[in-house]
């Protein structure tokens, strides 16, 4: 027994408690949920830098989940949803649920499935296409009795153009309406990818990551997934002219996983090469400026890598 300066027994060191406040996972869920709600509410209230904070909202949710498990991700999403629902109302809560509170825990759960020492990335990659598609179809079903989702998007586009003082000619409005949902889905999915990658890297550098990142050279989609785009493609072909916006957006959203797989393929091909950072900088500049040309190329590259890796994995 240790003794103090006067020879008296030293009181025992305080032991860790067993209450909720001593559980790191619960603390991470509470902190992550509060921070995510703060970012979302800041953006919903139109405060300065709100757009940037909106797309950073998934980061604390990913930090909680990838560091402390699926339960922490779910807890953080629940805490954030309650706070957003109280201060932003029903519509703000629906937007928050659709963009972050549901997909982030799903991605974490799929990535950490089975308790493997490495993250499983195939199912989360697939979810980047299926979740936006599910939201699009749900919105189309919800608005079916009010002229349809396409009519609602047309009214919204015309209103925005009117505020900007841009003539709302039919060609411009029709083009924006046809790709509006797909473009927003691409932005939302990209935000999930970037925040998930940033969270995993931050945790890994500090030894807090629950699982390691696997070798991306083996990353591919589920074997049946490349057949899925045939369904919205058939719907797009069968849709009457002027009423094909939902079908086209569905087709583009389903192709998002192949797009991200192609981007990952570019990173793999640039890895270890001299001038890697300038090469990737030029690539992303071209991707942003010429997205209408680069996106199909990335989808094609992603599908090529998917089938190439699948063939390589088959026994000969």
C-alpha positions as CSV (number, residue, x, y, z in Angstrom):
1,X,0.0,0.0,0.0
2,X,1.3,3.4,-0.9
3,X,1.7,5.9,1.8
4,X,1.7,9.7,1.9
5,X,4.4,12.0,3.3
6,X,3.1,11.5,6.8
7,X,3.0,7.7,6.6
8,X,-0.7,7.6,6.2
9,X,-2.3,5.4,3.6
10,X,-2.9,7.2,0.3
11,X,-6.5,7.1,-0.9
12,X,-7.1,4.7,-3.8
13,X,-7.0,6.2,-7.3
14,X,-10.5,6.9,-8.7
15,X,-11.7,4.1,-10.9
16,X,-13.6,4.6,-14.2
17,X,-17.4,4.8,-13.7
18,X,-20.0,2.5,-15.3
19,X,-22.6,5.1,-16.2
20,X,-23.4,6.4,-19.7
21,X,-20.9,9.2,-19.4
22,X,-18.1,6.7,-19.1
23,X,-19.0,4.9,-22.4
24,X,-16.8,6.3,-25.2
25,X,-19.3,5.1,-27.8
26,X,-22.2,7.0,-26.2
27,X,-20.1,10.1,-25.8
28,X,-19.0,10.0,-29.4
29,X,-22.6,9.6,-30.5
30,X,-23.7,12.5,-28.4
31,X,-20.9,14.8,-29.6
32,X,-21.1,13.7,-33.2
33,X,-24.9,14.2,-33.2
34,X,-24.7,17.7,-31.7
35,X,-22.0,18.8,-34.1
36,X,-23.8,17.4,-37.1
37,X,-27.0,19.1,-36.1
38,X,-25.1,22.4,-35.6
39,X,-23.7,22.2,-39.1
40,X,-27.1,21.4,-40.6
41,X,-29.0,24.1,-38.7
42,X,-26.4,26.7,-39.6
43,X,-26.9,25.9,-43.3
44,X,-30.7,25.7,-43.0
45,X,-30.9,29.2,-41.5
46,X,-28.9,30.7,-44.4
47,X,-26.0,31.8,-42.3
48,X,-22.5,32.7,-43.8
49,X,-20.6,29.6,-45.2
50,X,-23.7,27.6,-44.7
51,X,-23.3,25.6,-47.9
52,X,-19.9,24.5,-46.9
53,X,-21.0,23.4,-43.5
54,X,-24.0,21.6,-44.9
55,X,-21.7,19.3,-46.9
56,X,-19.5,18.8,-43.8
57,X,-22.5,17.5,-41.8
58,X,-21.7,13.8,-42.4
59,X,-18.2,14.1,-41.0
60,X,-19.0,13.9,-37.3
61,X,-21.4,11.1,-38.0
62,X,-18.7,9.1,-39.8
63,X,-16.2,9.9,-37.1
64,X,-18.5,8.4,-34.5
65,X,-19.3,5.3,-36.5
66,X,-15.9,4.5,-38.0
67,X,-14.3,5.1,-34.6
68,X,-16.8,3.5,-32.3
69,X,-19.0,1.2,-34.3
70,X,-22.4,1.2,-36.0
71,X,-24.2,1.8,-32.7
72,X,-22.4,5.1,-32.3
73,X,-23.3,6.1,-35.9
74,X,-27.0,5.3,-35.3
75,X,-26.9,7.2,-32.0
76,X,-25.3,10.2,-33.5
77,X,-27.9,10.2,-36.3
78,X,-30.8,10.0,-33.8
79,X,-29.4,12.8,-31.6
80,X,-28.9,15.0,-34.7
81,X,-32.3,14.2,-36.1
82,X,-34.1,15.1,-32.9
83,X,-32.2,18.4,-32.6
84,X,-32.8,19.3,-36.3
85,X,-36.5,18.3,-36.0
86,X,-37.0,20.6,-33.0
87,X,-35.3,23.7,-34.5
88,X,-35.9,23.2,-38.2
89,X,-39.3,21.7,-38.4
90,X,-40.6,18.7,-40.4
91,X,-39.2,19.6,-43.8
92,X,-35.7,20.3,-42.4
93,X,-35.8,16.9,-40.6
94,X,-36.8,15.1,-43.8
95,X,-34.0,16.7,-45.7
96,X,-31.5,15.8,-43.0
97,X,-32.8,12.2,-42.8
98,X,-32.5,11.8,-46.6
99,X,-29.1,13.4,-47.0
100,X,-27.2,12.2,-43.9
101,X,-29.1,10.6,-41.0
102,X,-30.1,7.4,-42.8
103,X,-27.3,6.9,-45.4
104,X,-24.3,7.4,-43.1
105,X,-25.3,4.7,-40.5
106,X,-26.1,2.4,-43.4
107,X,-22.7,3.0,-45.0
108,X,-21.0,2.4,-41.6
109,X,-23.0,-0.7,-40.9
110,X,-22.2,-2.2,-44.3
111,X,-18.5,-1.2,-44.1
112,X,-18.1,-2.7,-40.6
113,X,-20.3,-5.8,-41.3
114,X,-19.0,-9.0,-39.7
115,X,-16.3,-7.3,-37.5
116,X,-13.6,-7.9,-40.1
117,X,-10.2,-6.1,-39.6
118,X,-10.7,-4.3,-42.9
119,X,-13.6,-2.3,-44.2
120,X,-15.9,-3.9,-46.7
121,X,-16.4,-1.3,-49.4
122,X,-18.4,-3.1,-52.1
123,X,-21.8,-2.8,-50.4
124,X,-21.2,0.9,-49.4
125,X,-20.2,1.7,-52.9
126,X,-23.4,0.1,-54.2
127,X,-25.4,2.1,-51.7
128,X,-24.1,5.3,-53.2
129,X,-26.4,4.5,-56.2
130,X,-29.3,2.7,-54.5
131,X,-30.0,5.2,-51.8
132,X,-30.4,8.3,-54.1
133,X,-32.5,6.1,-56.4
134,X,-34.7,5.2,-53.5
135,X,-35.2,8.8,-52.5
136,X,-36.0,9.8,-56.1
137,X,-38.6,7.0,-56.4
138,X,-40.1,7.9,-53.1
139,X,-40.4,11.5,-54.0
140,X,-41.9,10.6,-57.4
141,X,-44.5,8.4,-55.6
142,X,-45.2,11.1,-53.0
143,X,-45.9,13.7,-55.7
144,X,-47.7,11.5,-58.1
145,X,-51.1,13.2,-57.4
146,X,-49.8,16.8,-57.8
147,X,-48.7,16.8,-61.4
148,X,-45.8,14.5,-60.7
149,X,-42.2,15.1,-59.6
150,X,-41.2,16.4,-63.0
151,X,-43.8,19.2,-62.9
152,X,-42.7,20.2,-59.4
153,X,-39.1,20.3,-60.5
154,X,-40.1,22.4,-63.5
155,X,-41.9,24.9,-61.3
156,X,-38.9,25.1,-59.0
157,X,-36.4,25.6,-61.9
158,X,-38.6,28.3,-63.5
159,X,-38.8,30.1,-60.1
160,X,-35.0,30.0,-59.6
161,X,-34.4,31.3,-63.1
162,X,-36.9,34.1,-62.6
163,X,-35.1,35.2,-59.4
164,X,-31.8,35.2,-61.3
165,X,-33.2,37.2,-64.1
166,X,-32.5,34.5,-66.7
167,X,-35.1,33.9,-69.4
168,X,-36.9,30.6,-68.8
169,X,-36.8,29.3,-72.3
170,X,-38.2,25.8,-72.8
171,X,-34.9,24.2,-73.8
172,X,-33.0,25.4,-70.8
173,X,-35.8,24.5,-68.4
174,X,-36.2,21.1,-69.9
175,X,-32.5,20.3,-69.7
176,X,-32.1,21.4,-66.1
177,X,-35.2,19.5,-65.1
178,X,-34.0,16.3,-66.7
179,X,-30.6,16.3,-64.9
180,X,-31.6,18.2,-61.7
181,X,-32.2,15.2,-59.5
182,X,-29.1,13.3,-60.8
183,X,-26.9,16.3,-60.3
184,X,-28.0,16.7,-56.7
185,X,-27.6,13.0,-56.1
186,X,-24.0,13.2,-57.5
187,X,-23.2,16.2,-55.1
188,X,-24.8,14.4,-52.1
189,X,-23.0,11.1,-52.9
190,X,-19.7,12.9,-53.4
191,X,-20.1,14.6,-50.0
192,X,-20.6,11.2,-48.4
193,X,-17.5,9.8,-50.0
194,X,-15.3,12.7,-49.2
195,X,-16.4,12.9,-45.6
196,X,-16.1,9.2,-45.1
197,X,-12.6,9.1,-46.5
198,X,-11.6,12.1,-44.4
199,X,-13.0,10.6,-41.2
200,X,-11.3,7.2,-41.8
201,X,-7.9,8.9,-42.5
202,X,-8.2,11.1,-39.4
203,X,-9.0,8.2,-37.2
204,X,-6.4,5.9,-38.7
205,X,-3.6,8.4,-38.1
206,X,-4.5,8.5,-34.5
207,X,-5.0,4.7,-34.1
208,X,-8.7,5.1,-33.5
209,X,-10.1,3.5,-36.6
210,X,-12.2,0.5,-36.0
211,X,-11.0,-1.2,-39.2
212,X,-8.4,-0.6,-41.9
213,X,-8.9,0.3,-45.5
214,X,-8.5,-2.7,-47.8
215,X,-6.5,-2.8,-51.0
216,X,-8.5,-0.9,-53.5
217,X,-7.1,-3.0,-56.3
218,X,-9.7,-5.7,-55.5
219,X,-12.7,-3.3,-55.2
220,X,-15.6,-4.2,-57.4
221,X,-19.4,-4.0,-57.3
222,X,-21.6,-7.0,-56.6
223,X,-21.8,-9.2,-59.6
224,X,-25.4,-8.4,-60.5
225,X,-25.1,-4.7,-60.2
226,X,-24.0,-3.9,-63.8
227,X,-27.4,-5.4,-64.9
228,X,-29.4,-3.0,-62.8
229,X,-29.0,0.1,-65.1
230,X,-30.9,-1.9,-67.8
231,X,-34.2,-1.3,-65.8
232,X,-34.1,2.5,-65.7
233,X,-32.7,2.5,-69.3
234,X,-35.7,0.6,-70.5
235,X,-38.0,3.0,-68.6
236,X,-36.2,5.9,-70.2
237,X,-36.6,4.5,-73.7
238,X,-40.3,3.8,-73.1
239,X,-41.1,7.1,-71.5
240,X,-43.0,9.6,-73.7
241,X,-41.1,12.7,-74.9
242,X,-41.1,15.4,-72.3
243,X,-41.9,13.0,-69.4
244,X,-38.7,11.2,-69.1
245,X,-36.9,13.2,-66.4
246,X,-37.5,10.7,-63.6
247,X,-36.4,7.8,-65.7
248,X,-33.2,9.6,-66.9
249,X,-32.3,10.7,-63.4
250,X,-32.8,7.1,-62.2
251,X,-30.5,5.8,-64.8
252,X,-27.8,8.4,-64.0
253,X,-28.1,7.7,-60.2
254,X,-27.8,3.9,-60.7
255,X,-24.5,4.6,-62.6
256,X,-23.0,6.6,-59.7
257,X,-21.2,3.6,-58.1
258,X,-19.5,2.8,-61.4
259,X,-18.5,6.5,-61.6
260,X,-16.8,6.4,-58.2
261,X,-15.2,3.1,-59.0
262,X,-13.7,4.7,-62.1
263,X,-12.4,7.7,-60.0
264,X,-10.8,5.2,-57.7
265,X,-9.2,3.5,-60.7
266,X,-7.6,6.8,-61.7
267,X,-6.1,7.1,-58.3
268,X,-4.7,3.5,-58.4
269,X,-3.2,4.1,-61.8
270,X,-1.5,7.3,-60.6
271,X,-0.2,5.7,-57.4
272,X,3.5,5.5,-57.2
273,X,4.1,7.6,-60.4
274,X,6.3,10.7,-60.4
275,X,4.1,13.8,-60.4
276,X,1.1,12.1,-58.9
277,X,-0.3,15.2,-57.3
278,X,-0.1,17.4,-60.4
279,X,-1.7,14.6,-62.4
280,X,-4.6,14.2,-60.0
281,X,-5.0,17.9,-59.8
282,X,-5.4,18.2,-63.6
283,X,-7.7,15.2,-63.6
284,X,-10.1,16.8,-61.1
285,X,-10.0,20.1,-62.9
286,X,-11.0,18.3,-66.1
287,X,-13.6,16.3,-64.3
288,X,-15.3,19.5,-62.9
289,X,-15.0,21.6,-66.1
290,X,-15.9,18.8,-68.6
291,X,-18.1,16.6,-66.4
292,X,-20.5,15.8,-69.3
293,X,-17.6,14.1,-71.1
294,X,-15.5,12.9,-68.2
295,X,-18.4,11.2,-66.3
296,X,-19.2,8.7,-69.0
297,X,-15.5,7.9,-69.3
298,X,-15.3,7.3,-65.5
299,X,-18.4,5.0,-65.7
300,X,-16.8,3.1,-68.5
301,X,-13.5,2.8,-66.6
302,X,-15.3,1.7,-63.5
303,X,-17.2,-1.0,-65.3
304,X,-14.0,-2.1,-67.0
305,X,-12.2,-2.5,-63.7
306,X,-15.3,-4.3,-62.2
307,X,-15.3,-7.0,-64.9
308,X,-11.5,-7.2,-65.1
309,X,-11.2,-7.9,-61.4
310,X,-14.1,-10.3,-61.5
311,X,-12.5,-12.3,-64.3
312,X,-9.2,-12.3,-62.4
313,X,-10.9,-13.7,-59.3
314,X,-12.3,-16.7,-61.2
315,X,-10.4,-19.9,-61.0
316,X,-8.9,-21.0,-64.3
